[in-house]
Amino acid sequence: LQQYKVVEMKLLAQQRELQAKIPDIEKCLEVVATLQAKKGTGEELIADFEVSEGIYSRASIEETDSVCLWLGANVMLEYSLEEATALLQKNLDNARASLEVLVADLLFLRDQTTITQV
């Protein structure tokens, strides 16, 4: 029973991480879609971005063909807008699939915990 509780805590931590990651990926997809929509119109995009915790700056983004994405482990790569959209969509699909599997694992684990307690 104790081992079930340990595994449940790990799965719950993973679930919280995925639930926090999915909105970030969706927000990135929206930004890339906005950049694609502004492409070719000649309009500038005004954006506020966080410089450090609680400090924001306003930027004027001119027409661009690429974006830089953080991949993790202090790695940033430049992608074209189409590649960035494909990568972010793939990451979003993978995160949602992982969350579904994680929820199913948690349900199974809770059933096993109940069986063990009985």
N, C-alpha and C positions, 0 to 999 in steps of 0.2 A: 504493500500500500504506500509505503514511504517513497519507493522508487517511482510509482505512478505520479505522486505529488511533485517530485523533482522534474519529471518529464513534462508534466502539465505546466509548471512554472516556465520552463524553457520555451514551450510552444506558445504560451501566452505572451512572452517577451517578443518572440518572432512575429506574432500576430500584430502587436502594437507597432513594431517597426514597419511592417508592410502597410498597415493602415495609415501611417504617417507618410510613407514614401509615395503612395498612389496619388494623393492630391498634389504633391510636388511635381510628379511626372505630368499630370493633367495640366497643371499651370504652365509648365514648360512647353507642352504641345500647343496651348492657346497662344503663347507668345510667338512661337515659330509660325503658327497659322496667321497671326496678325502681321508679322513681317512679310509673309508671302502675299497677303492681301494688299499691303502697301507697296509691294514691288511693282515698278512700272508706272505708278501714279505720280511720282515726283514729290509726294508728301513726306514730311518728316514725322517721325513718331516721337512724341515726348513721353519719357518714362522716368519714374522715380525708382532708384535702386538703393539698396542698403550698403553703405560703405563699411560700417561696423555696427555693433549692437546699438540700436536706437538712433543712429545717425544716417540720414538719407541725403541723397543728392539727386538733382534732376539732370537728365541727359537728353540731348536731341539726337536721335538715331536716323541717319540718312539712309537712303536706299542701299541695301546690302544683299549679297548673294550667299553669305555664310554666317554661321553662328559658332560660338565656342561652347562646348558642353563639358561640365565636370564629370569625369568618369569615376572619381574616387581615388584615394591614396595619393592626393595632391597631383593628379593627372588631369590636364585639360586638353582637348583636341578640337580642332576646327573642322566643321562639317558644312557641306552645302545645305541649303534649306530643305531640299528633298531628302538628303541622307539623314539629316537630323530628325525630320518627321518620321522616317521609316524606323530609325533606331529608337526613338522615344515611344513610338507605337508598339514596337516589339517588346520594349521593357515594360510598358504598361500591361500588355497582354500577359507577359510572363509573371508580373507581380500579382495580377488578378487570379491567374491560374494557381499560383503558389498559395494565395490566400484561401482559395476554395479547398485545396488539398489540406491546408493547415486546419481549417474549420472542421473538415471531415475527420482528421486525426484527433482533434480535441473532443469531438462527439464520441468517437470510438473509445478514447481514453477515459472519458467520464462514465461510459457504460461499463468499462472494465473496472473502474474504481467502485462503482455501485455493486457490481457482482462480487468483488473482493470483500467489500464491507458486509454484504449479506452472508 
